[in-house]
Amino acid sequence: MNNLNYSFLDASIKYKLNVSKIDLELQATNIGNVSAYQEIVISDLTKQISNYTLPGRQILFKINFIL
């Protein structure tokens, strides 16, 4: 049987500007850029294999402000 190992890594950093009430945030998901995931479930009578396609690496920059 194949030994399936996956490492999923997400990160975010947030900086608050107190003077202007603005929050800056940078988020990154799927940093390792894992493109597929396979799940194998084995029971007494069945073997089920599910394959999933994952979105690639994503980076988001957010600016939040209070009026």
Residue, then its C-alpha position, 0 to 999 in steps of 0.5 A: m500500500n502507498n504511504l500517503n503523506y500531506s503537509f498543509l501549511d497556511a499563514s497570516i500576518k496582521y498589522k494594526l495602524n492605531v492612528s488611522k484605525i486601519d488593519l492590514e492583513l496578508q494571508a497565504t493558503n496552501i503554501g506547499n502548493v499541494s494540488a491533489y489529496q487522496e483518502i483511503v478508507i478500508s473496512d472489513l468488507t470494502k475499500q473506498i478511495s476518494n480523490y480530491t483536486l485542491p486549489g493551488r497556492q493563494i495569497l490575499f491582502k486585506i485592508n480593513f478600516i473603520l469609518 
